[in-house]
């Protein structure tokens, strides 16, 4: 089953940029189709494969940081080629 997932990491500290950059670089290394914009990172791939690789990264990030939020949106299916039709 294909999965589209959107992540927005929000470190709760003044110097938040290094944490976000590190997280995005590690997401890129997971080997999935990714798209980035100033507000979020999207990942597209097989559900089990994405979750098996992404969850350990999320756990590692939570262990390393004192306080942060991670907003996750998940959609069944591969929406990587979505184009608005309106």
Buried (B, 14 or more C-beta within 10 A) or exposed (E): EBBBBBBEBEBEEEEBEEBBEBBBEEBEEBEBEBEEEEEBBBBBBEBEEBBEBBEEBBEEBEEEBEEBEEEEEEBEEBBBEEEEEE
